[in-house]
Amino acid sequence: MTAAKTNPWRVLGVLCVANFLVLLDTTIVNTAVPDMMSRLDVGLGEILWILNGYLLALASLLIFFARLGDLAGPRRLFVLGLAVFTAASALCGLADGPGWLIAARVAQGIGAAILSPQAFVLIAAIFPPERRGAAFGLFTAVAGIAAISGPTLGGLLVTEFGWQSVFLLNVPAGLAGILLALRVVPDARTGDRHRFDVVGVVLVTLGLVGVVHGLIESERQRWVTIASFAVALVALVAFVFWERGRRDPLMPLDLYRERGYRIATALTLVTAFSIAGFLLVFVLQTQNLLGMSPLMSGVAALPWTLALSAVAPVAGRLADRFGGRWLLVGGLGLYAAGVAGTALLPDETSTAAVFVLPLIAVGVGQGLAIAPATTEALRAIPPGSAGAASGVLNTARHVGSALGAAVAGVLFQTTVSAGPFDAARTTYLMLAVVLVAAAFLAVRMPGRTTESNRPTAESVAV
């Protein structure tokens, strides 16, 4: 089937289903953490690998599979990735121990990394320029709904069916997605081809794995941690030097000459870092410390979900019209205030009502910051570099998620001896301080000067 003979909106629906599953799995599993700890008899160290095995594989392999899609074809890799993701989800649901579950989660992340970059290529190939903006807008809206639906949907599933259900949910949806993809998704390509940089892939993957592995193991194996960080440092430095000498690099370093792109990439990483860390501690606090059921924990998170859903589309339009600098500053500041409020208000007798105002602030702050960060990152990037810039920004988002869960988990572990509520407060306040620093960094974002700097439809698809 060719791009000319297919209905692009039907194809977009299939791509949205797959993307929904991928992003839902970055948050829904957090809600099942207490149930997994109890039923599998595992500690927070193993839980961090269950959470981060997925994110680490996804983040470190995105650029690799984006390049592989240029060679093998995006449709073929999209179907392959969805098949791997679905099979790995079934293995997660059948796991009877932490080792099996961690391995299956890594396989899930590999499947997600295979399919995710192909969706952007397919959308760019099958939609004409005048409709591409609407297509990317719908695609990213579905992605946002998926990311923030995790706590509530996960709480319902875990309460009714147990932790396995958050993985088994993917199986029927994934099988349906595979059948639909084979039927309606064309073998469409943009015409852009890249050389396959094996050395660059190995170096960046080794660096990312070393950083996250070192963080997760920092409390248990100090020498292993030191070795992991040393390997990561050497690999990432070598990667930078290797990329500087290539005509067709995995990560074009020239992108970072744009101050707006540098700052926005950092803010994207920090926002994802804080979301993952906040969600992990929030679930532990509401379920383990306050005794809420998984469903009630999800209900407690609803103000956050609803506020983010309401604000994010408006913030995106405002950033297009007026620029995003002050939206970012205000959003990150409000986000930090909400996280600090969550740290300072609850005590041992708190109910879900105590979290309403802080979580509204968290959701509004995130809504004001997420879309403008993407817009400002790509505002001054030339159209020919938009694809590479989007890929790097997307990788930063997933790396931030992996680091956020790892750092928050380690800090919670190291301070829990002073009392679990104090550990939760300490971790929340660390996240708030990081967000305040990000707000000050956002002040340095270049202001919007001309209409010519508006991002193209292709560039906003991150």
Sine and cosine of phi, psi and omega as CSV:
sin_phi,cos_phi,sin_psi,cos_psi,sin_omega,cos_omega
0.00,0.00,0.75,-0.67,0.00,-1.00
-0.99,-0.13,0.27,-0.96,-0.01,-1.00
-0.88,0.47,-0.54,0.84,-0.06,-1.00
-0.94,0.34,-0.42,0.91,-0.10,-0.99
-0.99,-0.16,0.03,1.00,-0.07,-1.00
-0.95,-0.32,0.35,-0.94,0.08,-1.00
-1.00,0.06,0.93,-0.36,-0.11,-0.99
-0.89,0.45,-0.52,0.85,-0.02,-1.00
-0.95,0.32,-0.53,0.85,0.09,-1.00
-0.92,0.38,-0.65,0.76,0.07,-1.00
-0.88,0.47,-0.68,0.74,0.00,-1.00
-0.86,0.50,-0.61,0.79,0.03,-1.00
-0.87,0.50,-0.67,0.74,0.03,-1.00
-0.91,0.42,-0.69,0.73,0.01,-1.00
-0.89,0.45,-0.61,0.79,0.01,-1.00
-0.92,0.40,-0.64,0.77,0.03,-1.00
-0.87,0.49,-0.73,0.68,-0.01,-1.00
-0.90,0.44,-0.69,0.72,0.00,-1.00
-0.91,0.42,-0.58,0.82,0.05,-1.00
-0.87,0.50,-0.72,0.69,-0.02,-1.00
-0.90,0.44,-0.68,0.74,-0.03,-1.00
-0.88,0.47,-0.74,0.67,-0.06,-1.00
-0.98,0.21,-0.50,0.87,0.09,-1.00
-0.87,0.50,-0.60,0.80,-0.05,-1.00
-0.96,0.28,-0.16,0.99,0.10,-1.00
-0.98,0.20,-0.28,0.96,-0.05,-1.00
-0.80,-0.60,-0.51,0.86,-0.13,-0.99
-0.92,0.40,-0.51,0.86,-0.06,-1.00
-0.93,0.37,-0.48,0.88,0.01,-1.00
-0.84,0.54,-0.61,0.79,-0.04,-1.00
-0.91,0.41,-0.44,0.90,-0.02,-1.00
-1.00,0.04,-0.01,1.00,-0.10,-1.00
-0.83,0.55,-0.79,0.61,-0.02,-1.00
-0.87,0.50,-0.63,0.77,0.01,-1.00
-0.91,0.41,-0.64,0.77,0.04,-1.00
-0.91,0.41,-0.66,0.75,-0.01,-1.00
-0.88,0.48,-0.61,0.79,-0.02,-1.00
-0.97,0.25,-0.76,0.65,-0.13,-0.99
-0.98,0.20,-0.52,0.86,0.02,-1.00
-1.00,-0.08,-0.11,0.99,-0.01,-1.00
0.82,0.58,0.83,0.55,0.00,-1.00
-0.84,-0.55,0.35,-0.93,0.04,-1.00
-0.99,-0.10,-0.03,-1.00,-0.06,-1.00
-0.92,0.39,-0.47,0.88,0.04,-1.00
-0.87,0.49,-0.74,0.67,0.05,-1.00
-0.92,0.40,-0.60,0.80,0.01,-1.00
-0.88,0.47,-0.64,0.77,0.01,-1.00
-0.89,0.46,-0.58,0.81,0.06,-1.00
-0.95,0.32,-0.57,0.82,0.07,-1.00
-0.89,0.45,-0.65,0.76,0.03,-1.00
-0.96,0.28,-0.72,0.69,-0.18,-0.98
-1.00,0.03,-0.32,0.95,0.08,-1.00
-0.85,0.53,-0.66,0.75,0.04,-1.00
-0.91,0.41,-0.79,0.62,-0.06,-1.00
-0.91,0.42,-0.60,0.80,-0.03,-1.00
-0.92,0.40,-0.73,0.69,0.03,-1.00
-0.89,0.46,-0.67,0.74,-0.01,-1.00
-0.90,0.45,-0.75,0.66,-0.09,-1.00
-0.93,0.37,-0.66,0.75,-0.14,-0.99
-0.98,0.20,-0.31,0.95,-0.08,-1.00
-0.94,-0.35,0.00,1.00,-0.03,-1.00
-0.85,0.52,-0.74,0.67,-0.06,-1.00
-0.92,0.39,-0.63,0.78,0.03,-1.00
-0.85,0.52,-0.76,0.65,-0.07,-1.00
-0.98,0.22,-0.37,0.93,0.14,-0.99
-0.90,0.43,-0.68,0.73,0.04,-1.00
-0.93,0.37,-0.63,0.77,0.00,-1.00
-0.90,0.44,-0.54,0.84,0.04,-1.00
-0.89,0.45,-0.51,0.86,0.06,-1.00
-0.90,0.44,-0.53,0.85,-0.04,-1.00
-1.00,0.05,-0.71,0.71,-0.11,-0.99
-1.00,-0.07,-0.27,0.96,-0.04,-1.00
0.97,-0.23,0.74,-0.67,-0.08,-1.00
-0.92,0.39,-0.58,0.82,-0.01,-1.00
-0.90,0.44,-0.71,0.71,-0.03,-1.00
-0.87,0.48,-0.70,0.71,-0.02,-1.00
-0.96,0.29,-0.53,0.85,0.05,-1.00
-0.87,0.49,-0.74,0.67,0.00,-1.00
-0.91,0.43,-0.68,0.73,0.03,-1.00
-0.87,0.49,-0.72,0.70,-0.01,-1.00
-0.89,0.46,-0.67,0.74,0.01,-1.00
-0.91,0.40,-0.59,0.81,0.05,-1.00
-0.91,0.41,-0.70,0.72,0.02,-1.00
-0.90,0.44,-0.69,0.72,0.00,-1.00
-0.87,0.49,-0.69,0.72,-0.03,-1.00
-0.92,0.39,-0.71,0.70,0.02,-1.00
-0.89,0.46,-0.66,0.75,0.01,-1.00
-0.92,0.40,-0.56,0.83,0.06,-1.00
-0.89,0.46,-0.66,0.75,0.05,-1.00
-0.89,0.46,-0.67,0.74,0.02,-1.00
-0.90,0.43,-0.60,0.80,0.08,-1.00
-0.87,0.50,-0.73,0.69,-0.03,-1.00
-0.92,0.40,-0.41,0.91,-0.01,-1.00
-1.00,-0.07,-0.08,1.00,-0.09,-1.00
-0.89,0.45,0.66,-0.76,0.05,-1.00
-0.89,-0.45,0.20,0.98,0.03,-1.00
-0.32,-0.95,0.28,-0.96,-0.07,-1.00
-0.91,0.42,-0.58,0.81,-0.02,-1.00
-0.88,0.47,-0.74,0.67,0.04,-1.00
-0.87,0.49,-0.69,0.72,-0.06,-1.00
-0.92,0.40,-0.66,0.75,0.02,-1.00
-0.89,0.45,-0.71,0.71,0.01,-1.00
-0.88,0.48,-0.67,0.74,0.01,-1.00
-0.92,0.39,-0.57,0.82,0.05,-1.00
-0.92,0.40,-0.64,0.77,0.07,-1.00
-0.88,0.47,-0.67,0.74,0.04,-1.00
-0.89,0.45,-0.63,0.78,0.10,-1.00
-0.84,0.54,-0.72,0.69,0.00,-1.00
-0.89,0.45,-0.60,0.80,0.05,-1.00
-0.90,0.44,-0.71,0.71,0.05,-1.00
-0.86,0.51,-0.68,0.73,0.02,-1.00
-0.90,0.44,-0.63,0.78,0.02,-1.00
-0.93,0.38,-0.52,0.85,0.03,-1.00
-0.93,0.37,-0.71,0.70,-0.13,-0.99
-1.00,0.08,-0.52,0.85,-0.16,-0.99
-0.85,0.53,-0.78,0.62,-0.05,-1.00
-0.93,0.37,-0.36,0.93,-0.02,-1.00
-0.94,0.35,-0.50,0.87,-0.02,-1.00
-0.87,0.49,-0.67,0.74,-0.01,-1.00
-0.91,0.41,-0.64,0.77,0.02,-1.00
-0.90,0.43,-0.69,0.72,-0.03,-1.00
-0.91,0.42,-0.68,0.74,0.01,-1.00
-0.89,0.47,-0.71,0.71,0.00,-1.00
-0.89,0.45,-0.50,0.87,-0.07,-1.00
-0.99,0.13,-0.57,0.82,-0.15,-0.99
-0.99,-0.12,-0.28,0.96,-0.01,-1.00
-0.98,-0.21,0.70,-0.71,0.10,-0.99
-0.93,0.38,0.39,-0.92,-0.08,-1.00
-0.80,0.59,-0.59,0.81,-0.06,-1.00
-0.95,0.30,-0.25,0.97,0.02,-1.00
-0.93,-0.37,-0.09,1.00,-0.11,-0.99
-0.92,0.39,-0.60,0.80,0.00,-1.00
-0.88,0.47,-0.70,0.71,0.03,-1.00
-0.90,0.44,-0.63,0.78,0.00,-1.00
-0.90,0.43,-0.73,0.69,0.02,-1.00
-0.91,0.41,-0.57,0.82,0.04,-1.00
-0.88,0.47,-0.71,0.71,0.03,-1.00
-0.91,0.42,-0.66,0.75,-0.01,-1.00
-0.88,0.48,-0.72,0.69,-0.02,-1.00
-0.95,0.31,-0.50,0.87,0.07,-1.00
-0.90,0.44,-0.69,0.72,0.05,-1.00
-0.89,0.46,-0.63,0.78,0.03,-1.00
-0.88,0.47,-0.67,0.74,0.02,-1.00
-0.90,0.44,-0.67,0.74,0.03,-1.00
-0.88,0.47,-0.65,0.76,-0.01,-1.00
-0.89,0.46,-0.72,0.70,-0.08,-1.00
-0.89,0.45,-0.61,0.80,-0.08,-1.00
-1.00,-0.07,-0.08,1.00,0.05,-1.00
-0.99,0.14,-0.25,0.97,-0.11,-0.99
-0.81,0.59,-0.80,0.60,-0.07,-1.00
-0.87,0.49,-0.70,0.71,-0.06,-1.00
-0.95,0.30,-0.75,0.66,0.01,-1.00
-0.90,0.44,-0.67,0.75,0.03,-1.00
-0.89,0.46,-0.65,0.76,0.03,-1.00
-0.88,0.48,-0.68,0.74,0.02,-1.00
-0.89,0.45,-0.73,0.68,-0.05,-1.00
-0.91,0.42,-0.71,0.70,-0.05,-1.00
-0.91,0.41,-0.64,0.77,0.01,-1.00
-0.89,0.46,-0.66,0.75,-0.09,-1.00
-1.00,0.05,-0.57,0.82,-0.19,-0.98
-0.77,-0.64,-0.11,0.99,0.00,-1.00
1.00,-0.08,0.16,-0.99,-0.13,-0.99
-0.90,0.44,-0.48,0.88,-0.04,-1.00
-0.87,0.49,-0.46,0.89,-0.10,-0.99
-0.91,0.41,-0.45,0.89,-0.02,-1.00
-0.93,0.36,-0.36,0.93,0.07,-1.00
-1.00,-0.06,-0.68,0.74,-0.05,-1.00
-0.92,0.40,-0.38,0.93,0.10,-1.00
-0.82,0.58,-0.56,0.83,-0.07,-1.00
-0.95,0.32,-0.38,0.93,-0.17,-0.99
-0.92,0.39,-0.83,0.55,0.02,-1.00
-0.90,0.44,-0.61,0.79,0.02,-1.00
-0.91,0.41,-0.64,0.77,0.02,-1.00
-0.92,0.39,-0.67,0.74,0.03,-1.00
-0.89,0.46,-0.67,0.75,0.05,-1.00
-0.89,0.45,-0.64,0.77,0.02,-1.00
-0.89,0.45,-0.62,0.78,0.03,-1.00
-0.90,0.44,-0.74,0.68,0.00,-1.00
-0.88,0.48,-0.69,0.73,0.01,-1.00
-0.92,0.39,-0.63,0.78,0.00,-1.00
-0.89,0.45,-0.69,0.73,0.02,-1.00
-0.90,0.44,-0.47,0.88,-0.06,-1.00
-1.00,0.06,-0.65,0.76,-0.20,-0.98
-0.89,-0.45,-0.34,0.94,-0.07,-1.00
-0.99,0.13,0.82,-0.57,-0.03,-1.00
-0.99,0.11,0.25,-0.97,0.10,-0.99
-1.00,0.06,0.94,0.34,-0.10,-1.00
-0.99,-0.17,0.60,-0.80,0.01,-1.00
-0.68,-0.73,0.44,-0.90,-0.01,-1.00
-0.99,0.14,-0.27,0.96,-0.06,-1.00
0.99,-0.11,-0.20,0.98,0.03,-1.00
-0.99,0.12,0.78,-0.63,0.02,-1.00
-0.80,-0.60,0.55,-0.84,-0.04,-1.00
-0.76,-0.65,0.49,-0.87,0.10,-0.99
-0.95,0.32,0.47,-0.88,-0.05,-1.00
-1.00,-0.01,0.94,-0.34,-0.10,-1.00
-0.99,-0.10,1.00,0.07,-0.06,-1.00
-0.90,0.44,-0.71,0.71,-0.04,-1.00
-0.88,0.48,-0.70,0.72,0.01,-1.00
-0.88,0.48,-0.67,0.74,0.02,-1.00
-0.88,0.47,-0.72,0.69,-0.01,-1.00
-0.88,0.47,-0.70,0.72,-0.07,-1.00
-0.92,0.39,-0.73,0.68,-0.05,-1.00
-0.94,0.34,-0.59,0.81,0.04,-1.00
-0.92,0.40,-0.71,0.71,0.02,-1.00
-0.88,0.48,-0.64,0.77,0.02,-1.00
-0.90,0.43,-0.72,0.70,-0.02,-1.00
-0.92,0.40,-0.68,0.73,0.02,-1.00
-0.88,0.47,-0.66,0.75,-0.01,-1.00
-0.89,0.45,-0.67,0.74,-0.01,-1.00
-0.90,0.45,-0.78,0.62,-0.07,-1.00
-0.94,0.34,-0.63,0.78,0.05,-1.00
-0.88,0.48,-0.66,0.75,0.03,-1.00
-0.89,0.46,-0.65,0.76,0.02,-1.00
-0.91,0.40,-0.69,0.72,-0.06,-1.00
-0.92,0.39,-0.60,0.80,-0.08,-1.00
-1.00,-0.05,0.10,1.00,-0.14,-0.99
-0.89,0.45,-0.44,0.90,-0.02,-1.00
-1.00,0.01,-0.26,0.97,-0.15,-0.99
-0.94,-0.35,-0.62,0.78,-0.10,-1.00
-0.68,-0.73,1.00,-0.03,-0.14,-0.99
-0.90,0.44,-0.69,0.72,-0.03,-1.00
-0.93,0.36,-0.57,0.82,0.08,-1.00
-0.90,0.44,-0.63,0.77,0.02,-1.00
-0.89,0.46,-0.73,0.68,0.00,-1.00
-0.87,0.49,-0.70,0.72,0.01,-1.00
-0.89,0.46,-0.64,0.77,0.00,-1.00
-0.89,0.45,-0.71,0.71,0.01,-1.00
-0.91,0.41,-0.61,0.79,0.01,-1.00
-0.91,0.42,-0.71,0.71,0.03,-1.00
-0.89,0.46,-0.67,0.75,0.00,-1.00
-0.88,0.47,-0.70,0.71,-0.02,-1.00
-0.88,0.47,-0.74,0.68,0.00,-1.00
-0.88,0.47,-0.70,0.71,-0.05,-1.00
-0.91,0.42,-0.68,0.74,-0.05,-1.00
-0.95,0.32,-0.62,0.79,0.07,-1.00
-0.90,0.43,-0.69,0.73,0.03,-1.00
-0.89,0.46,-0.60,0.80,0.02,-1.00
-0.88,0.47,-0.69,0.72,0.01,-1.00
-0.87,0.49,-0.73,0.69,0.00,-1.00
-0.91,0.42,-0.63,0.78,0.01,-1.00
-0.90,0.44,-0.69,0.72,-0.04,-1.00
-0.93,0.38,-0.52,0.85,-0.01,-1.00
-0.90,0.44,-0.44,0.90,-0.06,-1.00
-0.99,-0.13,0.11,0.99,-0.09,-1.00
-0.97,-0.26,0.56,-0.83,0.05,-1.00
-0.97,0.23,-0.49,0.87,-0.06,-1.00
-0.77,-0.64,0.95,0.30,-0.14,-0.99
-0.96,0.26,0.40,-0.92,0.13,-0.99
-0.89,0.45,-0.68,0.73,-0.02,-1.00
-0.83,-0.56,0.99,-0.14,-0.03,-1.00
-0.89,0.46,0.93,-0.36,-0.06,-1.00
-0.94,0.34,-0.32,0.95,0.04,-1.00
-0.88,0.47,-0.39,0.92,0.03,-1.00
-0.84,0.54,-0.55,0.83,-0.11,-0.99
-0.99,0.17,0.05,1.00,0.17,-0.98
-0.95,0.31,-0.39,0.92,0.04,-1.00
-0.99,0.13,0.89,-0.46,-0.04,-1.00
-0.87,0.48,-0.65,0.76,0.00,-1.00
-0.87,0.49,-0.65,0.76,0.01,-1.00
-0.93,0.38,-0.67,0.74,0.03,-1.00
-0.85,0.52,-0.76,0.65,-0.06,-1.00
-0.92,0.39,-0.70,0.71,-0.05,-1.00
-0.92,0.40,-0.57,0.82,0.07,-1.00
-0.90,0.45,-0.68,0.73,0.05,-1.00
-0.89,0.46,-0.67,0.74,0.00,-1.00
-0.92,0.39,-0.59,0.81,0.06,-1.00
-0.89,0.46,-0.70,0.71,0.03,-1.00
-0.89,0.47,-0.69,0.72,-0.03,-1.00
-0.91,0.42,-0.66,0.75,0.00,-1.00
-0.89,0.46,-0.71,0.70,0.04,-1.00
-0.91,0.42,-0.63,0.78,0.06,-1.00
-0.84,0.55,-0.74,0.68,-0.08,-1.00
-0.95,0.30,-0.57,0.82,0.03,-1.00
-0.89,0.45,-0.75,0.67,-0.03,-1.00
-0.90,0.43,-0.69,0.72,0.01,-1.00
-0.92,0.40,-0.68,0.74,-0.01,-1.00
-0.89,0.46,-0.71,0.71,-0.05,-1.00
-0.90,0.43,-0.66,0.75,0.01,-1.00
-0.86,0.51,-0.75,0.66,-0.04,-1.00
-0.94,0.34,-0.60,0.80,0.01,-1.00
-0.88,0.48,-0.68,0.74,0.01,-1.00
-0.91,0.41,-0.70,0.71,0.03,-1.00
-0.88,0.47,-0.65,0.76,-0.03,-1.00
-0.93,0.38,-0.76,0.65,-0.09,-1.00
-0.94,0.33,-0.60,0.80,-0.06,-1.00
-1.00,-0.01,-0.79,0.61,-0.08,-1.00
-0.97,0.23,-0.62,0.78,-0.10,-1.00
-1.00,-0.04,-0.62,0.78,-0.03,-1.00
-0.99,-0.15,-0.11,0.99,0.09,-1.00
0.97,0.26,0.33,0.94,0.04,-1.00
-0.96,0.28,0.51,-0.86,0.15,-0.99
-0.94,0.33,0.32,-0.95,0.07,-1.00
-0.82,0.57,-0.62,0.78,0.01,-1.00
-0.91,0.42,-0.70,0.71,-0.01,-1.00
-0.92,0.40,-0.57,0.82,0.08,-1.00
-0.88,0.47,-0.67,0.75,0.06,-1.00
-0.91,0.42,-0.63,0.77,0.04,-1.00
-0.90,0.43,-0.63,0.78,0.03,-1.00
-0.87,0.49,-0.48,0.88,0.00,-1.00
-0.99,0.11,-0.10,1.00,-0.07,-1.00
-0.85,0.52,-0.65,0.76,0.04,-1.00
-0.83,0.55,-0.61,0.79,0.07,-1.00
-0.88,0.47,-0.76,0.65,-0.04,-1.00
-0.88,0.47,-0.74,0.68,-0.07,-1.00
-0.93,0.37,-0.64,0.77,0.00,-1.00
-0.90,0.43,-0.70,0.71,0.01,-1.00
-0.89,0.45,-0.68,0.73,-0.02,-1.00
-0.89,0.46,-0.60,0.80,-0.05,-1.00
-0.97,0.24,-0.59,0.80,-0.16,-0.99
-1.00,0.03,-0.60,0.80,-0.14,-0.99
-0.83,0.56,-0.72,0.70,0.00,-1.00
-0.90,0.45,-0.60,0.80,0.01,-1.00
-0.92,0.39,-0.68,0.73,-0.01,-1.00
-0.89,0.46,-0.62,0.79,0.04,-1.00
-0.87,0.49,-0.69,0.72,0.02,-1.00
-0.92,0.40,-0.63,0.77,0.01,-1.00
-0.91,0.42,-0.62,0.79,0.03,-1.00
-0.91,0.42,-0.63,0.78,0.05,-1.00
-0.89,0.46,-0.58,0.81,-0.11,-0.99
-1.00,0.06,-0.66,0.75,-0.14,-0.99
-0.89,-0.46,-0.11,0.99,-0.12,-0.99
1.00,-0.08,0.37,-0.93,-0.17,-0.99
-0.95,-0.31,-0.03,1.00,-0.14,-0.99
-0.83,0.56,-0.81,0.59,-0.10,-0.99
-0.98,0.19,-0.39,0.92,0.18,-0.98
-0.90,0.44,-0.67,0.74,0.03,-1.00
-0.91,0.43,-0.71,0.70,0.00,-1.00
-0.88,0.48,-0.77,0.64,-0.01,-1.00
-0.91,0.41,-0.66,0.75,-0.02,-1.00
-0.90,0.43,-0.72,0.70,0.00,-1.00
-0.91,0.41,-0.61,0.79,0.06,-1.00
-0.90,0.44,-0.70,0.71,0.02,-1.00
-0.92,0.40,-0.63,0.78,0.06,-1.00
-0.86,0.52,-0.74,0.68,0.03,-1.00
-0.87,0.49,-0.65,0.76,0.01,-1.00
-0.90,0.44,-0.65,0.76,0.02,-1.00
-0.91,0.42,-0.65,0.76,0.03,-1.00
-0.91,0.41,-0.67,0.74,0.04,-1.00
-0.90,0.44,-0.64,0.77,0.06,-1.00
-0.88,0.47,-0.63,0.77,0.06,-1.00
-0.90,0.44,-0.53,0.85,0.02,-1.00
-0.96,0.29,-0.63,0.78,-0.21,-0.98
-1.00,-0.07,-0.43,0.90,-0.11,-0.99
-0.99,0.11,-0.74,0.67,-0.13,-0.99
-0.93,0.36,0.51,-0.86,0.17,-0.98
-0.68,-0.73,-0.19,-0.98,-0.12,-0.99
-0.89,0.45,-0.31,0.95,-0.04,-1.00
-0.96,-0.26,0.16,0.99,-0.11,-0.99
-0.93,0.37,0.52,-0.85,0.13,-0.99
-0.92,-0.40,0.00,-1.00,-0.01,-1.00
-0.86,0.50,-0.49,0.87,-0.05,-1.00
-0.89,0.46,-0.49,0.87,-0.03,-1.00
-0.90,0.44,-0.46,0.89,-0.09,-1.00
-1.00,0.06,-0.14,0.99,-0.17,-0.99
-0.86,0.52,-0.84,0.55,-0.08,-1.00
-0.91,0.42,-0.74,0.68,0.05,-1.00
-0.86,0.52,-0.63,0.78,-0.04,-1.00
-0.96,0.29,-0.50,0.87,0.13,-0.99
-0.89,0.45,-0.68,0.73,0.04,-1.00
-0.88,0.47,-0.67,0.74,0.04,-1.00
-0.87,0.50,-0.74,0.68,-0.04,-1.00
-0.92,0.40,-0.69,0.72,0.02,-1.00
-0.90,0.43,-0.68,0.73,0.01,-1.00
-0.88,0.47,-0.70,0.71,0.05,-1.00
-0.89,0.46,-0.68,0.73,0.00,-1.00
-0.87,0.49,-0.60,0.80,0.01,-1.00
-0.96,0.29,-0.39,0.92,-0.13,-0.99
-0.99,-0.17,-0.57,0.82,-0.21,-0.98
-0.93,0.37,-0.82,0.57,-0.04,-1.00
-0.91,0.41,-0.71,0.71,0.03,-1.00
-0.87,0.49,-0.51,0.86,0.04,-1.00
-0.89,0.46,-0.68,0.74,0.03,-1.00
-0.91,0.40,-0.70,0.71,-0.01,-1.00
-0.87,0.49,-0.74,0.68,-0.04,-1.00
-0.94,0.34,-0.52,0.86,0.03,-1.00
-0.87,0.50,-0.62,0.78,-0.16,-0.99
-0.97,-0.25,0.07,1.00,-0.12,-0.99
-0.88,0.47,-0.66,0.75,-0.08,-1.00
-0.97,-0.24,0.16,0.99,0.00,-1.00
-0.99,0.15,0.76,-0.65,0.03,-1.00
-0.87,0.49,0.54,-0.84,-0.03,-1.00
-0.81,0.59,-0.59,0.81,-0.02,-1.00
-0.92,0.39,-0.32,0.95,0.00,-1.00
-0.97,-0.25,0.05,1.00,-0.10,-0.99
-0.89,0.45,-0.62,0.78,-0.02,-1.00
-0.90,0.44,-0.74,0.67,0.01,-1.00
-0.90,0.43,-0.65,0.76,0.00,-1.00
-0.90,0.44,-0.65,0.76,0.03,-1.00
-0.91,0.42,-0.64,0.77,0.01,-1.00
-0.89,0.45,-0.68,0.73,0.02,-1.00
-0.91,0.42,-0.66,0.75,-0.01,-1.00
-0.90,0.43,-0.65,0.76,0.03,-1.00
-0.90,0.43,-0.65,0.76,0.06,-1.00
-0.89,0.46,-0.67,0.74,0.03,-1.00
-0.86,0.51,-0.61,0.79,0.01,-1.00
-0.89,0.45,-0.72,0.69,-0.04,-1.00
-0.96,0.28,-0.58,0.82,0.10,-1.00
-0.89,0.46,-0.67,0.74,0.04,-1.00
-0.86,0.51,-0.65,0.76,0.03,-1.00
-0.89,0.46,-0.70,0.71,0.00,-1.00
-0.89,0.45,-0.70,0.71,0.00,-1.00
-0.92,0.39,-0.62,0.79,-0.03,-1.00
-0.88,0.47,-0.74,0.67,0.03,-1.00
-0.89,0.45,-0.64,0.77,-0.03,-1.00
-0.92,0.38,-0.75,0.66,-0.05,-1.00
-0.91,0.41,-0.71,0.71,0.01,-1.00
-0.88,0.47,-0.67,0.75,0.01,-1.00
-0.90,0.43,-0.67,0.74,0.01,-1.00
-0.91,0.41,-0.70,0.72,0.00,-1.00
-0.90,0.44,-0.65,0.76,0.04,-1.00
-0.88,0.48,-0.69,0.72,0.01,-1.00
-0.88,0.47,-0.68,0.74,-0.09,-1.00
-0.96,0.28,-0.38,0.93,-0.05,-1.00
-0.96,-0.29,-0.01,1.00,-0.10,-1.00
-0.93,0.37,-0.36,0.93,0.02,-1.00
-0.89,0.46,-0.42,0.91,0.05,-1.00
-0.98,0.17,-0.06,1.00,-0.04,-1.00
0.85,-0.53,0.69,-0.73,-0.08,-1.00
-0.89,0.46,-0.58,0.82,0.03,-1.00
-0.93,0.37,-0.62,0.79,0.07,-1.00
-0.91,0.42,-0.60,0.80,0.04,-1.00
-0.90,0.44,-0.67,0.75,0.03,-1.00
-0.90,0.44,-0.70,0.71,0.00,-1.00
-0.89,0.46,-0.68,0.73,0.00,-1.00
-0.87,0.49,-0.68,0.73,-0.03,-1.00
-0.93,0.37,-0.68,0.73,0.06,-1.00
-0.85,0.52,-0.71,0.71,-0.04,-1.00
-0.92,0.40,-0.57,0.82,0.11,-0.99
-0.86,0.51,-0.71,0.70,0.02,-1.00
-0.89,0.45,-0.63,0.78,0.01,-1.00
-0.90,0.44,-0.65,0.76,0.02,-1.00
-0.90,0.44,-0.67,0.74,0.04,-1.00
-0.87,0.49,-0.65,0.76,0.00,-1.00
-0.93,0.36,-0.60,0.80,0.07,-1.00
-0.89,0.45,-0.68,0.73,0.06,-1.00
-0.87,0.49,-0.63,0.78,0.03,-1.00
-0.91,0.42,-0.60,0.80,0.04,-1.00
-0.89,0.46,-0.66,0.75,0.05,-1.00
-0.92,0.40,-0.61,0.79,0.06,-1.00
-0.89,0.45,-0.61,0.80,-0.02,-1.00
-0.90,0.44,-0.41,0.91,0.05,-1.00
-0.87,0.50,-0.48,0.88,-0.04,-1.00
-1.00,0.09,0.01,1.00,0.05,-1.00
-0.88,0.47,0.74,-0.67,0.03,-1.00
-0.86,0.52,0.62,-0.78,0.06,-1.00
-0.97,0.26,0.29,-0.96,0.01,-1.00
-0.98,0.18,0.79,-0.62,-0.09,-1.00
-0.94,-0.34,-0.67,0.74,-0.07,-1.00
-0.67,-0.74,0.36,-0.93,0.05,-1.00
-0.91,0.42,-0.41,0.91,-0.02,-1.00
-0.92,0.38,-0.27,0.96,0.00,-1.00
-1.00,0.06,0.07,1.00,0.01,-1.00
-0.91,0.41,0.64,-0.77,-0.03,-1.00
-0.93,0.36,0.53,-0.85,0.08,-1.00
-0.98,0.22,0.24,-0.97,0.03,-1.00
-0.86,0.51,-0.59,0.80,-0.03,-1.00
-0.92,0.38,-0.57,0.82,-0.16,-0.99
-0.96,0.27,-0.34,0.94,-0.05,-1.00
-1.00,0.06,0.00,1.00,-0.07,-1.00
-1.00,0.03,0.99,0.17,0.01,-1.00
-0.93,-0.37,0.00,0.00,0.00,0.00
